[in-house]
Amino acid sequence: MKCVTCKHGQTQPGLVTVTLERDESIVIIKKVPAEVCDNCGEYYLSNDITAQVLQRAEVAIDNGAEVEIIRYAA
């Protein structure tokens, strides 16, 4: 697909690091499957992947994590 951000690049399947922050907690999830723009690097997650990433972040925050680094595993 054409990149919505830069409007020049095309997206390709790849892996990205997603960083989420809420209040005093930071959750980093590495190696998340995404569509990545070959021009600007912007990434797009599918609805299913987004739901999984948010659920894992919620668990980490509920467990009291200030900083949590997680490797994504399908």
C-alpha positions in Angstrom: 0.0 0.0 0.0 1.1 3.6 -0.5 2.3 5.3 2.7 -0.3 7.6 4.2 2.3 9.7 6.0 4.9 10.5 3.3 2.7 9.7 0.3 5.8 8.5 -1.7 6.8 5.1 -0.3 5.3 1.7 -0.5 4.9 -0.5 2.5 6.6 -3.9 2.9 6.2 -6.5 5.6 8.7 -6.1 8.4 9.3 -6.0 12.1 9.2 -2.9 14.3 9.6 -1.9 17.9 6.4 -0.4 19.4 6.8 1.9 22.4 3.7 2.8 24.5 3.5 5.1 27.4 0.8 5.7 30.0 1.3 7.8 33.1 4.5 6.6 34.7 4.7 3.3 32.7 6.6 2.6 29.5 6.1 -0.6 27.6 8.4 -1.5 24.7 7.4 -4.5 22.4 10.1 -5.6 20.0 9.8 -7.5 16.7 6.2 -6.7 16.1 5.0 -7.6 12.5 3.9 -4.6 10.6 3.8 -3.0 7.2 6.7 -0.6 7.0 7.2 2.3 4.5 10.3 1.9 2.4 10.7 5.7 2.2 10.0 7.2 5.6 9.9 4.2 8.0 6.4 4.8 9.2 4.7 1.5 10.2 1.1 0.2 10.2 -0.2 -2.5 12.4 -3.1 -4.7 11.5 -6.2 -4.6 13.7 -5.4 -8.0 15.2 -1.7 -7.1 15.9 -2.8 -3.8 17.5 -5.3 -5.6 19.8 -2.5 -8.1 20.9 0.0 -5.3 21.5 -2.4 -3.3 23.5 -3.5 -6.3 25.6 0.1 -7.2 26.4 0.9 -3.6 27.4 -2.2 -3.5 29.6 -1.1 -6.7 31.4 2.4 -5.2 32.0 0.9 -2.0 33.4 -1.6 -3.9 35.5 1.4 -5.8 37.0 2.9 -2.5 38.1 5.7 -2.2 35.5 7.5 1.1 35.2 9.5 0.0 32.2 8.7 -3.3 30.5 10.5 -4.7 27.4 8.7 -7.6 25.7 9.6 -9.6 22.6 6.4 -10.1 20.5 5.6 -13.7 19.9 2.6 -14.7 17.8 
